[in-house]
Amino acid sequence: MTHRIFGITGWKNSGKTTLTVKLVTELTRRGWKISTIKHAHHDFDIDKEGTDSFRHRKAGAGEVAIVSDRRWALMHELNDENEPALQEIVARFAPCDLVLVEGYKREGHRKIETRRREGRSGESLAQNDPSIVAIASDFPIEGEQIPVFDLDNTQGLADFIEHEMGLAR
């Protein structure tokens, strides 16, 4: 199965996570089945020292699944392997209407760039990335060749994503 992928990208502290959460809330409210991928940096851990699954991994298990009657999670230790490509991770997902991807600035899927007046670091990502198809900002932006939305216009951004991804009821 091929998954529809749409991204939220931007510099650090530009509002990516807040916007992603708002879009997941709005799109699921509209009846879409949404999955997400968050690109983290370096040595993150979702497990806590001392838990049984942590002990399994530290003992050398390459993959550890934690399963209950409410959720399951699979952790894969990379060891000497390279970070998997975005498409490799998406391929493991169950069927859904849309995968929202937070981060992965250098990938070629369509994305919205987030910008905040406070803490703006670096230049516009959109000027050098044709896969950025819109900007969501908390300050006015003039002269862009792509649509610019208010960062808090969740409904307008969700409408835009539905249109871009061919989601229609």
CNS distance restraints for C-alpha pairs under 8 A (distance, minus, plus):
assign (resid   1 and name CA) (resid  91 and name CA) 7.83 0.50 0.50
assign (resid   1 and name CA) (resid  95 and name CA) 7.26 0.50 0.50
assign (resid   2 and name CA) (resid  91 and name CA) 7.80 0.50 0.50
assign (resid   3 and name CA) (resid  90 and name CA) 7.18 0.50 0.50
assign (resid   3 and name CA) (resid  91 and name CA) 7.86 0.50 0.50
assign (resid   3 and name CA) (resid  95 and name CA) 7.32 0.50 0.50
assign (resid   3 and name CA) (resid  96 and name CA) 7.16 0.50 0.50
assign (resid   3 and name CA) (resid  97 and name CA) 7.33 0.50 0.50
assign (resid   3 and name CA) (resid  98 and name CA) 6.59 0.50 0.50
assign (resid   3 and name CA) (resid  99 and name CA) 6.87 0.50 0.50
assign (resid   4 and name CA) (resid  97 and name CA) 6.80 0.50 0.50
assign (resid   4 and name CA) (resid  98 and name CA) 5.00 0.50 0.50
assign (resid   4 and name CA) (resid  99 and name CA) 6.07 0.50 0.50
assign (resid   4 and name CA) (resid 165 and name CA) 6.93 0.50 0.50
assign (resid   5 and name CA) (resid  98 and name CA) 5.95 0.50 0.50
assign (resid   5 and name CA) (resid  99 and name CA) 4.82 0.50 0.50
assign (resid   5 and name CA) (resid 100 and name CA) 6.05 0.50 0.50
assign (resid   5 and name CA) (resid 101 and name CA) 7.01 0.50 0.50
assign (resid   5 and name CA) (resid 109 and name CA) 6.55 0.50 0.50
assign (resid   5 and name CA) (resid 110 and name CA) 7.49 0.50 0.50
assign (resid   6 and name CA) (resid  98 and name CA) 7.33 0.50 0.50
assign (resid   6 and name CA) (resid  99 and name CA) 6.35 0.50 0.50
assign (resid   6 and name CA) (resid 100 and name CA) 5.14 0.50 0.50
assign (resid   6 and name CA) (resid 101 and name CA) 6.09 0.50 0.50
assign (resid   6 and name CA) (resid 109 and name CA) 6.26 0.50 0.50
assign (resid   6 and name CA) (resid 110 and name CA) 5.42 0.50 0.50
assign (resid   6 and name CA) (resid 111 and name CA) 5.68 0.50 0.50
assign (resid   6 and name CA) (resid 161 and name CA) 7.66 0.50 0.50
assign (resid   6 and name CA) (resid 165 and name CA) 7.76 0.50 0.50
assign (resid   7 and name CA) (resid 100 and name CA) 5.53 0.50 0.50
assign (resid   7 and name CA) (resid 101 and name CA) 4.45 0.50 0.50
assign (resid   7 and name CA) (resid 102 and name CA) 5.81 0.50 0.50
assign (resid   7 and name CA) (resid 103 and name CA) 7.20 0.50 0.50
assign (resid   7 and name CA) (resid 104 and name CA) 7.87 0.50 0.50
assign (resid   7 and name CA) (resid 109 and name CA) 6.82 0.50 0.50
assign (resid   7 and name CA) (resid 110 and name CA) 6.11 0.50 0.50
assign (resid   7 and name CA) (resid 111 and name CA) 4.18 0.50 0.50
assign (resid   7 and name CA) (resid 112 and name CA) 6.23 0.50 0.50
assign (resid   8 and name CA) (resid  16 and name CA) 6.01 0.50 0.50
assign (resid   8 and name CA) (resid  19 and name CA) 7.82 0.50 0.50
assign (resid   8 and name CA) (resid  20 and name CA) 6.79 0.50 0.50
assign (resid   8 and name CA) (resid 100 and name CA) 7.33 0.50 0.50
assign (resid   8 and name CA) (resid 101 and name CA) 6.09 0.50 0.50
assign (resid   8 and name CA) (resid 102 and name CA) 4.91 0.50 0.50
assign (resid   8 and name CA) (resid 103 and name CA) 6.26 0.50 0.50
assign (resid   8 and name CA) (resid 111 and name CA) 5.43 0.50 0.50
assign (resid   8 and name CA) (resid 112 and name CA) 5.01 0.50 0.50
assign (resid   8 and name CA) (resid 113 and name CA) 6.10 0.50 0.50
assign (resid   8 and name CA) (resid 114 and name CA) 7.08 0.50 0.50
assign (resid   9 and name CA) (resid  16 and name CA) 6.23 0.50 0.50
assign (resid   9 and name CA) (resid 102 and name CA) 6.04 0.50 0.50
assign (resid   9 and name CA) (resid 103 and name CA) 4.91 0.50 0.50
assign (resid   9 and name CA) (resid 104 and name CA) 6.93 0.50 0.50
assign (resid   9 and name CA) (resid 105 and name CA) 5.66 0.50 0.50
assign (resid   9 and name CA) (resid 111 and name CA) 6.54 0.50 0.50
assign (resid   9 and name CA) (resid 112 and name CA) 6.13 0.50 0.50
assign (resid   9 and name CA) (resid 113 and name CA) 4.92 0.50 0.50
assign (resid   9 and name CA) (resid 114 and name CA) 6.18 0.50 0.50
assign (resid  10 and name CA) (resid  14 and name CA) 5.99 0.50 0.50
assign (resid  10 and name CA) (resid  15 and name CA) 7.86 0.50 0.50
assign (resid  10 and name CA) (resid  16 and name CA) 6.58 0.50 0.50
assign (resid  10 and name CA) (resid 103 and name CA) 7.17 0.50 0.50
assign (resid  10 and name CA) (resid 105 and name CA) 7.15 0.50 0.50
assign (resid  10 and name CA) (resid 113 and name CA) 5.13 0.50 0.50
assign (resid  10 and name CA) (resid 114 and name CA) 5.03 0.50 0.50
assign (resid  10 and name CA) (resid 115 and name CA) 6.66 0.50 0.50
assign (resid  10 and name CA) (resid 125 and name CA) 7.15 0.50 0.50
assign (resid  11 and name CA) (resid 114 and name CA) 7.68 0.50 0.50
assign (resid  11 and name CA) (resid 115 and name CA) 7.62 0.50 0.50
assign (resid  11 and name CA) (resid 120 and name CA) 7.46 0.50 0.50
assign (resid  11 and name CA) (resid 121 and name CA) 6.41 0.50 0.50
assign (resid  11 and name CA) (resid 122 and name CA) 7.22 0.50 0.50
assign (resid  12 and name CA) (resid 121 and name CA) 7.49 0.50 0.50
assign (resid  13 and name CA) (resid 116 and name CA) 7.85 0.50 0.50
assign (resid  13 and name CA) (resid 119 and name CA) 6.81 0.50 0.50
assign (resid  13 and name CA) (resid 120 and name CA) 7.96 0.50 0.50
assign (resid  14 and name CA) (resid 114 and name CA) 5.62 0.50 0.50
assign (resid  14 and name CA) (resid 115 and name CA) 5.00 0.50 0.50
assign (resid  14 and name CA) (resid 116 and name CA) 5.13 0.50 0.50
assign (resid  14 and name CA) (resid 119 and name CA) 7.39 0.50 0.50
assign (resid  14 and name CA) (resid 120 and name CA) 7.02 0.50 0.50
assign (resid  15 and name CA) (resid  19 and name CA) 6.07 0.50 0.50
assign (resid  15 and name CA) (resid 114 and name CA) 6.10 0.50 0.50
assign (resid  15 and name CA) (resid 115 and name CA) 6.99 0.50 0.50
assign (resid  15 and name CA) (resid 116 and name CA) 6.97 0.50 0.50
assign (resid  16 and name CA) (resid  20 and name CA) 6.04 0.50 0.50
assign (resid  16 and name CA) (resid 102 and name CA) 6.62 0.50 0.50
assign (resid  16 and name CA) (resid 103 and name CA) 7.69 0.50 0.50
assign (resid  16 and name CA) (resid 114 and name CA) 6.12 0.50 0.50
assign (resid  17 and name CA) (resid  21 and name CA) 6.12 0.50 0.50
assign (resid  17 and name CA) (resid 102 and name CA) 7.05 0.50 0.50
assign (resid  18 and name CA) (resid  22 and name CA) 6.28 0.50 0.50
assign (resid  19 and name CA) (resid  23 and name CA) 6.07 0.50 0.50
assign (resid  19 and name CA) (resid 151 and name CA) 7.32 0.50 0.50
assign (resid  19 and name CA) (resid 152 and name CA) 7.85 0.50 0.50
assign (resid  19 and name CA) (resid 154 and name CA) 7.59 0.50 0.50
assign (resid  20 and name CA) (resid  24 and name CA) 6.14 0.50 0.50
assign (resid  20 and name CA) (resid 100 and name CA) 7.39 0.50 0.50
assign (resid  20 and name CA) (resid 102 and name CA) 6.95 0.50 0.50
assign (resid  21 and name CA) (resid  25 and name CA) 6.20 0.50 0.50
assign (resid  22 and name CA) (resid  26 and name CA) 6.17 0.50 0.50
assign (resid  22 and name CA) (resid 154 and name CA) 6.51 0.50 0.50
assign (resid  23 and name CA) (resid  27 and name CA) 5.84 0.50 0.50
assign (resid  23 and name CA) (resid 154 and name CA) 6.28 0.50 0.50
assign (resid  23 and name CA) (resid 157 and name CA) 7.77 0.50 0.50
assign (resid  23 and name CA) (resid 158 and name CA) 6.31 0.50 0.50
assign (resid  24 and name CA) (resid  28 and name CA) 5.90 0.50 0.50
assign (resid  24 and name CA) (resid  34 and name CA) 6.62 0.50 0.50
assign (resid  24 and name CA) (resid 100 and name CA) 7.93 0.50 0.50
assign (resid  25 and name CA) (resid  29 and name CA) 6.06 0.50 0.50
assign (resid  26 and name CA) (resid  30 and name CA) 6.34 0.50 0.50
assign (resid  26 and name CA) (resid 154 and name CA) 7.25 0.50 0.50
assign (resid  26 and name CA) (resid 155 and name CA) 7.05 0.50 0.50
assign (resid  26 and name CA) (resid 158 and name CA) 7.01 0.50 0.50
assign (resid  27 and name CA) (resid  31 and name CA) 6.63 0.50 0.50
assign (resid  27 and name CA) (resid  32 and name CA) 5.67 0.50 0.50
assign (resid  27 and name CA) (resid  33 and name CA) 7.90 0.50 0.50
assign (resid  27 and name CA) (resid  34 and name CA) 7.35 0.50 0.50
assign (resid  27 and name CA) (resid 158 and name CA) 6.56 0.50 0.50
assign (resid  28 and name CA) (resid  32 and name CA) 4.85 0.50 0.50
assign (resid  28 and name CA) (resid  33 and name CA) 6.07 0.50 0.50
assign (resid  28 and name CA) (resid  34 and name CA) 6.53 0.50 0.50
assign (resid  32 and name CA) (resid  96 and name CA) 7.92 0.50 0.50
assign (resid  32 and name CA) (resid  97 and name CA) 5.95 0.50 0.50
assign (resid  32 and name CA) (resid  98 and name CA) 7.61 0.50 0.50
assign (resid  33 and name CA) (resid  96 and name CA) 5.13 0.50 0.50
assign (resid  33 and name CA) (resid  97 and name CA) 5.14 0.50 0.50
assign (resid  33 and name CA) (resid  98 and name CA) 6.73 0.50 0.50
assign (resid  34 and name CA) (resid  96 and name CA) 5.96 0.50 0.50
assign (resid  34 and name CA) (resid  97 and name CA) 6.01 0.50 0.50
assign (resid  34 and name CA) (resid  98 and name CA) 5.13 0.50 0.50
assign (resid  34 and name CA) (resid  99 and name CA) 5.83 0.50 0.50
assign (resid  34 and name CA) (resid 100 and name CA) 7.12 0.50 0.50
assign (resid  35 and name CA) (resid  93 and name CA) 7.95 0.50 0.50
assign (resid  35 and name CA) (resid  96 and name CA) 6.72 0.50 0.50
assign (resid  35 and name CA) (resid  98 and name CA) 6.42 0.50 0.50
assign (resid  35 and name CA) (resid  99 and name CA) 4.73 0.50 0.50
assign (resid  35 and name CA) (resid 100 and name CA) 6.29 0.50 0.50
assign (resid  36 and name CA) (resid  99 and name CA) 5.27 0.50 0.50
assign (resid  36 and name CA) (resid 100 and name CA) 4.74 0.50 0.50
assign (resid  36 and name CA) (resid 101 and name CA) 5.64 0.50 0.50
assign (resid  36 and name CA) (resid 102 and name CA) 7.56 0.50 0.50
assign (resid  37 and name CA) (resid  99 and name CA) 7.26 0.50 0.50
assign (resid  37 and name CA) (resid 100 and name CA) 6.47 0.50 0.50
assign (resid  37 and name CA) (resid 101 and name CA) 4.78 0.50 0.50
assign (resid  37 and name CA) (resid 102 and name CA) 6.13 0.50 0.50
assign (resid  38 and name CA) (resid 101 and name CA) 6.08 0.50 0.50
assign (resid  38 and name CA) (resid 102 and name CA) 4.82 0.50 0.50
assign (resid  38 and name CA) (resid 103 and name CA) 6.39 0.50 0.50
assign (resid  39 and name CA) (resid 101 and name CA) 7.76 0.50 0.50
assign (resid  39 and name CA) (resid 102 and name CA) 6.18 0.50 0.50
assign (resid  39 and name CA) (resid 103 and name CA) 5.26 0.50 0.50
assign (resid  39 and name CA) (resid 104 and name CA) 6.22 0.50 0.50
assign (resid  40 and name CA) (resid  44 and name CA) 6.94 0.50 0.50
assign (resid  40 and name CA) (resid 103 and name CA) 7.93 0.50 0.50
assign (resid  47 and name CA) (resid  51 and name CA) 7.47 0.50 0.50
assign (resid  47 and name CA) (resid  53 and name CA) 7.39 0.50 0.50
assign (resid  47 and name CA) (resid  54 and name CA) 5.98 0.50 0.50
assign (resid  48 and name CA) (resid  54 and name CA) 6.33 0.50 0.50
assign (resid  49 and name CA) (resid  54 and name CA) 5.83 0.50 0.50
assign (resid  49 and name CA) (resid  55 and name CA) 7.50 0.50 0.50
assign (resid  50 and name CA) (resid  54 and name CA) 6.29 0.50 0.50
assign (resid  50 and name CA) (resid  55 and name CA) 6.44 0.50 0.50
assign (resid  51 and name CA) (resid  55 and name CA) 6.29 0.50 0.50
assign (resid  52 and name CA) (resid  56 and name CA) 6.26 0.50 0.50
assign (resid  53 and name CA) (resid  57 and name CA) 6.34 0.50 0.50
assign (resid  53 and name CA) (resid  64 and name CA) 6.62 0.50 0.50
assign (resid  53 and name CA) (resid  65 and name CA) 7.81 0.50 0.50
assign (resid  53 and name CA) (resid  66 and name CA) 6.99 0.50 0.50
assign (resid  54 and name CA) (resid  58 and name CA) 6.17 0.50 0.50
assign (resid  55 and name CA) (resid  59 and name CA) 6.04 0.50 0.50
assign (resid  56 and name CA) (resid  60 and name CA) 6.72 0.50 0.50
assign (resid  56 and name CA) (resid  61 and name CA) 5.86 0.50 0.50
assign (resid  56 and name CA) (resid  64 and name CA) 7.09 0.50 0.50
assign (resid  57 and name CA) (resid  61 and name CA) 4.84 0.50 0.50
assign (resid  57 and name CA) (resid  62 and name CA) 6.87 0.50 0.50
assign (resid  57 and name CA) (resid  63 and name CA) 7.38 0.50 0.50
assign (resid  57 and name CA) (resid  64 and name CA) 6.68 0.50 0.50
assign (resid  57 and name CA) (resid  77 and name CA) 7.64 0.50 0.50
assign (resid  61 and name CA) (resid  77 and name CA) 7.87 0.50 0.50
assign (resid  62 and name CA) (resid  76 and name CA) 5.88 0.50 0.50
assign (resid  62 and name CA) (resid  77 and name CA) 5.28 0.50 0.50
assign (resid  62 and name CA) (resid  78 and name CA) 7.68 0.50 0.50
assign (resid  63 and name CA) (resid  74 and name CA) 6.84 0.50 0.50
assign (resid  63 and name CA) (resid  75 and name CA) 5.53 0.50 0.50
assign (resid  63 and name CA) (resid  76 and name CA) 4.42 0.50 0.50
assign (resid  63 and name CA) (resid  77 and name CA) 6.25 0.50 0.50
assign (resid  64 and name CA) (resid  74 and name CA) 5.75 0.50 0.50
assign (resid  64 and name CA) (resid  75 and name CA) 5.27 0.50 0.50
assign (resid  64 and name CA) (resid  76 and name CA) 6.65 0.50 0.50
assign (resid  65 and name CA) (resid  72 and name CA) 6.96 0.50 0.50
assign (resid  65 and name CA) (resid  73 and name CA) 5.57 0.50 0.50
assign (resid  65 and name CA) (resid  74 and name CA) 4.32 0.50 0.50
assign (resid  65 and name CA) (resid  75 and name CA) 6.30 0.50 0.50
assign (resid  66 and name CA) (resid  72 and name CA) 5.42 0.50 0.50
assign (resid  66 and name CA) (resid  73 and name CA) 5.27 0.50 0.50
assign (resid  66 and name CA) (resid  74 and name CA) 6.48 0.50 0.50
assign (resid  67 and name CA) (resid  71 and name CA) 6.22 0.50 0.50
assign (resid  67 and name CA) (resid  72 and name CA) 4.27 0.50 0.50
assign (resid  67 and name CA) (resid  73 and name CA) 6.61 0.50 0.50
assign (resid  68 and name CA) (resid  72 and name CA) 6.11 0.50 0.50
assign (resid  78 and name CA) (resid  82 and name CA) 6.93 0.50 0.50
assign (resid  78 and name CA) (resid  83 and name CA) 7.12 0.50 0.50
assign (resid  84 and name CA) (resid  88 and name CA) 6.12 0.50 0.50
assign (resid  84 and name CA) (resid  89 and name CA) 6.91 0.50 0.50
assign (resid  85 and name CA) (resid  89 and name CA) 6.79 0.50 0.50
assign (resid  86 and name CA) (resid  90 and name CA) 6.26 0.50 0.50
assign (resid  86 and name CA) (resid 107 and name CA) 7.98 0.50 0.50
assign (resid  87 and name CA) (resid  91 and name CA) 5.99 0.50 0.50
assign (resid  88 and name CA) (resid  92 and name CA) 6.90 0.50 0.50
assign (resid  89 and name CA) (resid  93 and name CA) 7.11 0.50 0.50
assign (resid  90 and name CA) (resid  99 and name CA) 7.80 0.50 0.50
assign (resid  97 and name CA) (resid 167 and name CA) 7.95 0.50 0.50
assign (resid 108 and name CA) (resid 131 and name CA) 5.76 0.50 0.50
assign (resid 109 and name CA) (resid 131 and name CA) 6.05 0.50 0.50
assign (resid 110 and name CA) (resid 131 and name CA) 4.76 0.50 0.50
assign (resid 110 and name CA) (resid 132 and name CA) 5.75 0.50 0.50
assign (resid 110 and name CA) (resid 133 and name CA) 6.29 0.50 0.50
assign (resid 111 and name CA) (resid 131 and name CA) 6.11 0.50 0.50
assign (resid 111 and name CA) (resid 132 and name CA) 4.65 0.50 0.50
assign (resid 111 and name CA) (resid 133 and name CA) 5.92 0.50 0.50
assign (resid 111 and name CA) (resid 134 and name CA) 7.09 0.50 0.50
assign (resid 112 and name CA) (resid 132 and name CA) 5.60 0.50 0.50
assign (resid 112 and name CA) (resid 133 and name CA) 6.02 0.50 0.50
assign (resid 112 and name CA) (resid 134 and name CA) 4.88 0.50 0.50
assign (resid 112 and name CA) (resid 135 and name CA) 5.35 0.50 0.50
assign (resid 112 and name CA) (resid 136 and name CA) 6.72 0.50 0.50
assign (resid 113 and name CA) (resid 125 and name CA) 7.10 0.50 0.50
assign (resid 113 and name CA) (resid 126 and name CA) 6.98 0.50 0.50
assign (resid 113 and name CA) (resid 132 and name CA) 6.45 0.50 0.50
assign (resid 113 and name CA) (resid 134 and name CA) 6.44 0.50 0.50
assign (resid 113 and name CA) (resid 135 and name CA) 4.75 0.50 0.50
assign (resid 113 and name CA) (resid 136 and name CA) 6.12 0.50 0.50
assign (resid 114 and name CA) (resid 135 and name CA) 5.95 0.50 0.50
assign (resid 114 and name CA) (resid 136 and name CA) 4.86 0.50 0.50
assign (resid 114 and name CA) (resid 137 and name CA) 5.79 0.50 0.50
assign (resid 114 and name CA) (resid 151 and name CA) 7.28 0.50 0.50
assign (resid 115 and name CA) (resid 120 and name CA) 6.99 0.50 0.50
assign (resid 115 and name CA) (resid 135 and name CA) 7.41 0.50 0.50
assign (resid 115 and name CA) (resid 136 and name CA) 6.27 0.50 0.50
assign (resid 115 and name CA) (resid 137 and name CA) 4.61 0.50 0.50
assign (resid 115 and name CA) (resid 138 and name CA) 6.69 0.50 0.50
assign (resid 115 and name CA) (resid 151 and name CA) 7.89 0.50 0.50
assign (resid 116 and name CA) (resid 120 and name CA) 6.03 0.50 0.50
assign (resid 116 and name CA) (resid 137 and name CA) 5.73 0.50 0.50
assign (resid 116 and name CA) (resid 138 and name CA) 5.29 0.50 0.50
assign (resid 116 and name CA) (resid 139 and name CA) 6.87 0.50 0.50
assign (resid 117 and name CA) (resid 137 and name CA) 7.91 0.50 0.50
assign (resid 117 and name CA) (resid 138 and name CA) 6.42 0.50 0.50
assign (resid 117 and name CA) (resid 139 and name CA) 6.09 0.50 0.50
assign (resid 124 and name CA) (resid 128 and name CA) 7.76 0.50 0.50
assign (resid 125 and name CA) (resid 129 and name CA) 6.22 0.50 0.50
assign (resid 125 and name CA) (resid 132 and name CA) 7.83 0.50 0.50
assign (resid 126 and name CA) (resid 130 and name CA) 6.74 0.50 0.50
assign (resid 126 and name CA) (resid 131 and name CA) 7.94 0.50 0.50
assign (resid 126 and name CA) (resid 132 and name CA) 5.48 0.50 0.50
assign (resid 126 and name CA) (resid 133 and name CA) 7.89 0.50 0.50
assign (resid 126 and name CA) (resid 135 and name CA) 7.93 0.50 0.50
assign (resid 133 and name CA) (resid 146 and name CA) 6.05 0.50 0.50
assign (resid 133 and name CA) (resid 147 and name CA) 7.29 0.50 0.50
assign (resid 134 and name CA) (resid 146 and name CA) 5.40 0.50 0.50
assign (resid 134 and name CA) (resid 147 and name CA) 4.93 0.50 0.50
assign (resid 134 and name CA) (resid 148 and name CA) 5.83 0.50 0.50
assign (resid 134 and name CA) (resid 149 and name CA) 7.53 0.50 0.50
assign (resid 135 and name CA) (resid 146 and name CA) 7.35 0.50 0.50
assign (resid 135 and name CA) (resid 147 and name CA) 6.38 0.50 0.50
assign (resid 135 and name CA) (resid 148 and name CA) 4.71 0.50 0.50
assign (resid 135 and name CA) (resid 149 and name CA) 6.07 0.50 0.50
assign (resid 136 and name CA) (resid 148 and name CA) 5.88 0.50 0.50
assign (resid 136 and name CA) (resid 149 and name CA) 4.70 0.50 0.50
assign (resid 136 and name CA) (resid 150 and name CA) 5.43 0.50 0.50
assign (resid 136 and name CA) (resid 151 and name CA) 4.55 0.50 0.50
assign (resid 137 and name CA) (resid 141 and name CA) 7.70 0.50 0.50
assign (resid 137 and name CA) (resid 148 and name CA) 7.25 0.50 0.50
assign (resid 137 and name CA) (resid 149 and name CA) 6.36 0.50 0.50
assign (resid 137 and name CA) (resid 150 and name CA) 5.22 0.50 0.50
assign (resid 137 and name CA) (resid 151 and name CA) 4.63 0.50 0.50
assign (resid 138 and name CA) (resid 150 and name CA) 5.79 0.50 0.50
assign (resid 138 and name CA) (resid 151 and name CA) 5.24 0.50 0.50
assign (resid 138 and name CA) (resid 152 and name CA) 7.56 0.50 0.50
assign (resid 139 and name CA) (resid 150 and name CA) 7.50 0.50 0.50
assign (resid 141 and name CA) (resid 148 and name CA) 7.19 0.50 0.50
assign (resid 144 and name CA) (resid 148 and name CA) 7.53 0.50 0.50
assign (resid 149 and name CA) (resid 153 and name CA) 6.57 0.50 0.50
assign (resid 149 and name CA) (resid 156 and name CA) 7.56 0.50 0.50
assign (resid 149 and name CA) (resid 157 and name CA) 7.09 0.50 0.50
assign (resid 153 and name CA) (resid 157 and name CA) 6.18 0.50 0.50
assign (resid 154 and name CA) (resid 158 and name CA) 5.98 0.50 0.50
assign (resid 155 and name CA) (resid 159 and name CA) 6.10 0.50 0.50
assign (resid 156 and name CA) (resid 160 and name CA) 6.16 0.50 0.50
assign (resid 157 and name CA) (resid 161 and name CA) 6.18 0.50 0.50
assign (resid 158 and name CA) (resid 162 and name CA) 6.10 0.50 0.50
assign (resid 159 and name CA) (resid 163 and name CA) 6.21 0.50 0.50
assign (resid 160 and name CA) (resid 164 and name CA) 6.06 0.50 0.50
assign (resid 161 and name CA) (resid 165 and name CA) 5.93 0.50 0.50
assign (resid 162 and name CA) (resid 166 and name CA) 5.92 0.50 0.50
assign (resid 162 and name CA) (resid 167 and name CA) 4.77 0.50 0.50
assign (resid 162 and name CA) (resid 168 and name CA) 6.95 0.50 0.50
assign (resid 163 and name CA) (resid 167 and name CA) 6.30 0.50 0.50
assign (resid 163 and name CA) (resid 168 and name CA) 7.73 0.50 0.50
